[in-house]
Amino acid sequence: MDLQFLITAFFTLFVIIDPIGLMPLFVALTTGSTTRQRRSIALRAVSIGFGILVLFGFFGEAVLEFAGISMAAFRIAGGLLLFLTALDMLFERRTKRREDQANQPDIDDDDPSVFPLATPLIAGPGAIASMILLTGETNTTLEFASVFVVLAVVLLIALTLFVLGGLLERALGPTGVNVVTRILGMLLTALSIQFILDGLRDVGALPY
């Protein structure tokens, strides 16, 4: 198995899903809940988000073929989407937008696990695009399966941060969360450009 592919998959999904950035939002959404209720909400949100992303990982490429969209075109479009997400992270626009989504009224205000946690905060457009891109770049069944293992690891990290959210938020503080988000945004910028270059190479626009 290509270790570089595993590292790329992990960083892509970790940066896009951004468990560290979601942690303070989870804490805010579950204010007033007991520890047991928070654990239940966290588990439910992560499970639903995982199911949505697995679904797109398995059938996303088939949907593209049905719509007549090539993987090269989707790589370029996905790379552009990830690039815009990276810019939002670097200039703090993403955090503000997520906070706005978190503050939208819902039918059941006591249970934010489905909306807005599972979707669009965990399984948002960027995460969905990343799953389709990563599974589309696999060459073997083992590599294909490894994408879902990496996804599970990232979401397990998210679940852990949710459960320990109160402690970690106090330890990092607003400045610490901001610094980590900026660093992840820089990494995502480079990864998004790589997706675009791969797409251009697939259509013969680049000689190498």
C-alpha positions as a Markdown table, in Angstrom:
| # | Residue | x | y | z |
|---|---|---|---|---|
| 1 | Met | 0.0 | 0.0 | 0.0 |
| 2 | Asp | 1.2 | 3.5 | -0.8 |
| 3 | Leu | 2.0 | 5.2 | 2.5 |
| 4 | Gln | 2.0 | 8.7 | 0.8 |
| 5 | Phe | -1.6 | 8.1 | -0.4 |
| 6 | Leu | -2.7 | 7.2 | 3.2 |
| 7 | Ile | -1.0 | 10.4 | 4.5 |
| 8 | Thr | -2.7 | 12.5 | 1.8 |
| 9 | Ala | -6.1 | 10.9 | 2.5 |
| 10 | Phe | -5.7 | 11.5 | 6.3 |
| 11 | Phe | -4.7 | 15.1 | 6.0 |
| 12 | Thr | -7.3 | 15.9 | 3.4 |
| 13 | Leu | -10.2 | 14.5 | 5.5 |
| 14 | Phe | -8.8 | 15.8 | 8.7 |
| 15 | Val | -8.4 | 19.3 | 7.4 |
| 16 | Ile | -11.8 | 19.3 | 5.6 |
| 17 | Ile | -13.8 | 17.8 | 8.5 |
| 18 | Asp | -11.7 | 19.9 | 10.9 |
| 19 | Pro | -12.5 | 18.2 | 14.3 |
| 20 | Ile | -10.6 | 20.9 | 16.2 |
| 21 | Gly | -12.6 | 23.6 | 14.6 |
| 22 | Leu | -15.9 | 21.7 | 15.2 |
| 23 | Met | -15.1 | 21.2 | 18.9 |
| 24 | Pro | -16.1 | 24.7 | 20.2 |
| 25 | Leu | -19.2 | 24.6 | 18.0 |
| 26 | Phe | -20.2 | 21.2 | 19.5 |
| 27 | Val | -19.7 | 22.7 | 23.0 |
| 28 | Ala | -21.8 | 25.7 | 22.1 |
| 29 | Leu | -24.6 | 23.5 | 20.6 |
| 30 | Thr | -24.7 | 21.3 | 23.7 |
| 31 | Thr | -24.6 | 23.9 | 26.3 |
| 32 | Gly | -26.7 | 22.9 | 29.3 |
| 33 | Ser | -26.6 | 19.2 | 28.4 |
| 34 | Thr | -25.4 | 16.6 | 30.8 |
| 35 | Thr | -22.2 | 14.6 | 30.1 |
| 36 | Arg | -24.3 | 11.6 | 29.2 |
| 37 | Gln | -26.4 | 13.7 | 26.8 |
| 38 | Arg | -23.3 | 15.2 | 25.2 |
| 39 | Arg | -21.9 | 11.7 | 24.6 |
| 40 | Ser | -25.1 | 10.5 | 23.0 |
| 41 | Ile | -25.3 | 13.5 | 20.7 |
| 42 | Ala | -21.6 | 13.2 | 19.7 |
| 43 | Leu | -22.0 | 9.5 | 18.9 |
| 44 | Arg | -25.1 | 10.0 | 16.9 |
| 45 | Ala | -23.7 | 13.0 | 15.0 |
| 46 | Val | -20.5 | 11.2 | 14.1 |
| 47 | Ser | -22.3 | 7.9 | 13.1 |
| 48 | Ile | -24.7 | 9.7 | 10.8 |
| 49 | Gly | -21.9 | 11.8 | 9.3 |
| 50 | Phe | -19.9 | 8.6 | 8.7 |
| 51 | Gly | -22.8 | 6.9 | 7.0 |
| 52 | Ile | -23.3 | 9.9 | 4.6 |
| 53 | Leu | -19.7 | 10.0 | 3.6 |
| 54 | Val | -19.4 | 6.2 | 3.2 |
| 55 | Leu | -22.4 | 6.4 | 0.9 |
| 56 | Phe | -20.8 | 9.0 | -1.3 |
| 57 | Gly | -17.5 | 7.2 | -1.2 |
| 58 | Phe | -19.1 | 4.0 | -2.6 |
| 59 | Phe | -21.5 | 5.5 | -5.1 |
| 60 | Gly | -20.2 | 9.1 | -5.8 |
| 61 | Glu | -18.2 | 8.1 | -8.8 |
| 62 | Ala | -21.1 | 6.1 | -10.3 |
| 63 | Val | -23.3 | 9.2 | -9.9 |
| 64 | Leu | -20.6 | 11.2 | -11.7 |
| 65 | Glu | -20.5 | 8.7 | -14.6 |
| 66 | Phe | -24.3 | 8.8 | -14.8 |
| 67 | Ala | -24.2 | 12.6 | -15.0 |
| 68 | Gly | -21.5 | 12.4 | -17.7 |
| 69 | Ile | -18.9 | 14.1 | -15.5 |
| 70 | Ser | -15.3 | 12.8 | -15.8 |
| 71 | Met | -13.1 | 12.2 | -12.8 |
| 72 | Ala | -10.6 | 14.7 | -14.2 |
| 73 | Ala | -13.3 | 17.4 | -14.3 |
| 74 | Phe | -14.4 | 16.5 | -10.8 |
| 75 | Arg | -10.8 | 16.6 | -9.5 |
| 76 | Ile | -10.4 | 20.1 | -10.9 |
| 77 | Ala | -13.8 | 21.2 | -9.5 |
| 78 | Gly | -13.1 | 19.5 | -6.2 |
| 79 | Gly | -9.7 | 21.1 | -5.9 |
| 80 | Leu | -11.2 | 24.5 | -6.5 |
| 81 | Leu | -13.8 | 23.9 | -3.8 |
| 82 | Leu | -11.2 | 22.8 | -1.3 |
| 83 | Phe | -9.1 | 25.8 | -2.3 |
| 84 | Leu | -12.0 | 28.1 | -1.4 |
| 85 | Thr | -12.5 | 26.3 | 1.8 |
| 86 | Ala | -8.8 | 26.7 | 2.6 |
| 87 | Leu | -9.1 | 30.5 | 2.0 |
| 88 | Asp | -12.1 | 30.6 | 4.3 |
| 89 | Met | -10.0 | 28.9 | 7.0 |
| 90 | Leu | -7.1 | 31.2 | 6.6 |
| 91 | Phe | -9.3 | 34.3 | 6.8 |
| 92 | Glu | -11.6 | 32.9 | 9.5 |
| 93 | Arg | -14.7 | 33.1 | 7.2 |
| 94 | Arg | -15.3 | 29.4 | 7.6 |
| 95 | Thr | -15.7 | 29.5 | 11.4 |
| 96 | Lys | -18.1 | 32.4 | 11.1 |
| 97 | Arg | -20.2 | 30.5 | 8.5 |
| 98 | Arg | -20.2 | 27.4 | 10.6 |
| 99 | Glu | -21.4 | 29.4 | 13.6 |
| 100 | Asp | -24.2 | 30.9 | 11.6 |
| 101 | Gln | -25.2 | 27.4 | 10.5 |
| 102 | Ala | -25.1 | 26.2 | 14.1 |
| 103 | Asn | -27.4 | 29.0 | 15.1 |
| 104 | Gln | -30.0 | 28.3 | 12.5 |
| 105 | Pro | -33.3 | 27.3 | 14.1 |
| 106 | Asp | -34.1 | 23.6 | 14.0 |
| 107 | Ile | -37.3 | 21.6 | 14.7 |
| 108 | Asp | -35.7 | 20.0 | 17.7 |
| 109 | Asp | -33.4 | 22.5 | 19.4 |
| 110 | Asp | -32.4 | 19.9 | 22.0 |
| 111 | Asp | -30.9 | 17.5 | 19.6 |
| 112 | Pro | -28.4 | 19.1 | 17.1 |
| 113 | Ser | -26.9 | 15.7 | 16.1 |
| 114 | Val | -28.5 | 15.4 | 12.7 |
| 115 | Phe | -28.6 | 19.2 | 11.9 |
| 116 | Pro | -26.3 | 21.0 | 12.0 |
| 117 | Leu | -23.6 | 18.6 | 13.4 |
| 118 | Ala | -23.9 | 15.5 | 11.1 |
| 119 | Thr | -24.7 | 17.7 | 8.1 |
| 120 | Pro | -23.5 | 20.1 | 7.0 |
| 121 | Leu | -20.8 | 20.5 | 9.7 |
| 122 | Ile | -19.3 | 17.0 | 9.5 |
| 123 | Ala | -20.6 | 15.7 | 6.1 |
| 124 | Gly | -20.5 | 19.0 | 4.2 |
| 125 | Pro | -19.8 | 19.6 | 0.5 |
| 126 | Gly | -16.1 | 19.6 | 1.0 |
| 127 | Ala | -16.0 | 16.3 | 2.8 |
| 128 | Ile | -18.3 | 14.7 | 0.3 |
| 129 | Ala | -16.1 | 16.0 | -2.6 |
| 130 | Ser | -13.0 | 14.7 | -0.8 |
| 131 | Met | -14.4 | 11.2 | -0.4 |
| 132 | Ile | -15.3 | 11.0 | -4.1 |
| 133 | Leu | -11.9 | 12.3 | -5.1 |
| 134 | Leu | -9.9 | 10.0 | -2.8 |
| 135 | Thr | -11.9 | 6.8 | -3.7 |
| 136 | Gly | -11.6 | 7.8 | -7.4 |
| 137 | Glu | -7.8 | 7.9 | -7.1 |
| 138 | Thr | -7.5 | 4.3 | -5.7 |
| 139 | Asn | -6.0 | 1.6 | -7.8 |
| 140 | Thr | -6.6 | -1.5 | -5.7 |
| 141 | Thr | -9.3 | -2.8 | -3.3 |
| 142 | Leu | -7.0 | -2.4 | -0.4 |
| 143 | Glu | -6.4 | 1.3 | -1.2 |
| 144 | Phe | -10.2 | 1.8 | -1.7 |
| 145 | Ala | -10.9 | 0.2 | 1.7 |
| 146 | Ser | -8.1 | 2.2 | 3.3 |
| 147 | Val | -9.9 | 5.5 | 2.5 |
| 148 | Phe | -12.8 | 4.4 | 4.7 |
| 149 | Val | -10.5 | 3.3 | 7.5 |
| 150 | Val | -8.8 | 6.8 | 7.4 |
| 151 | Leu | -12.3 | 8.3 | 7.5 |
| 152 | Ala | -13.2 | 6.3 | 10.5 |
| 153 | Val | -10.0 | 7.4 | 12.2 |
| 154 | Val | -10.7 | 11.0 | 11.5 |
| 155 | Leu | -14.2 | 10.8 | 12.8 |
| 156 | Leu | -13.0 | 8.8 | 15.9 |
| 157 | Ile | -10.7 | 11.8 | 16.6 |
| 158 | Ala | -13.7 | 14.1 | 16.2 |
| 159 | Leu | -15.8 | 12.0 | 18.6 |
| 160 | Thr | -13.0 | 12.1 | 21.2 |
| 161 | Leu | -12.7 | 15.9 | 20.9 |
| 162 | Phe | -16.4 | 16.2 | 21.2 |
| 163 | Val | -16.5 | 14.2 | 24.4 |
| 164 | Leu | -13.5 | 16.1 | 25.8 |
| 165 | Gly | -14.6 | 19.4 | 24.2 |
| 166 | Gly | -14.9 | 21.4 | 27.3 |
| 167 | Leu | -11.5 | 20.5 | 28.7 |
| 168 | Leu | -9.7 | 21.0 | 25.4 |
| 169 | Glu | -11.4 | 24.2 | 24.6 |
| 170 | Arg | -10.2 | 25.7 | 27.9 |
| 171 | Ala | -6.7 | 24.3 | 27.4 |
| 172 | Leu | -6.3 | 25.7 | 23.8 |
| 173 | Gly | -8.3 | 28.9 | 24.3 |
| 174 | Pro | -9.6 | 31.0 | 21.3 |
| 175 | Thr | -6.0 | 31.8 | 20.2 |
| 176 | Gly | -4.9 | 28.2 | 20.2 |
| 177 | Val | -7.9 | 27.1 | 18.1 |
| 178 | Asn | -7.3 | 30.0 | 15.7 |
| 179 | Val | -3.6 | 29.1 | 15.2 |
| 180 | Val | -4.4 | 25.4 | 14.6 |
| 181 | Thr | -7.1 | 26.4 | 12.1 |
| 182 | Arg | -4.7 | 28.6 | 10.2 |
| 183 | Ile | -2.1 | 25.9 | 10.0 |
| 184 | Leu | -4.6 | 23.4 | 8.7 |
| 185 | Gly | -5.8 | 26.0 | 6.1 |
| 186 | Met | -2.2 | 26.2 | 4.7 |
| 187 | Leu | -2.0 | 22.5 | 4.4 |
| 188 | Leu | -5.4 | 22.3 | 2.7 |
| 189 | Thr | -4.3 | 25.0 | 0.2 |
| 190 | Ala | -1.4 | 22.9 | -1.0 |
| 191 | Leu | -3.5 | 19.7 | -1.2 |
| 192 | Ser | -6.2 | 21.5 | -3.2 |
| 193 | Ile | -3.6 | 22.7 | -5.7 |
| 194 | Gln | -2.4 | 19.1 | -6.0 |
| 195 | Phe | -5.9 | 17.9 | -6.9 |
| 196 | Ile | -6.2 | 20.6 | -9.6 |
| 197 | Leu | -2.8 | 19.6 | -11.0 |
| 198 | Asp | -3.8 | 15.9 | -11.1 |
| 199 | Gly | -7.0 | 16.8 | -13.0 |
| 200 | Leu | -5.1 | 18.9 | -15.5 |
| 201 | Arg | -2.6 | 16.1 | -16.0 |
| 202 | Asp | -5.4 | 13.6 | -16.6 |
| 203 | Val | -6.8 | 15.7 | -19.5 |
| 204 | Gly | -3.3 | 16.2 | -20.9 |
| 205 | Ala | -3.0 | 19.9 | -20.1 |
| 206 | Leu | 0.2 | 19.2 | -18.3 |
| 207 | Pro | 3.2 | 17.3 | -19.7 |
| 208 | Tyr | 4.1 | 15.6 | -16.4 |
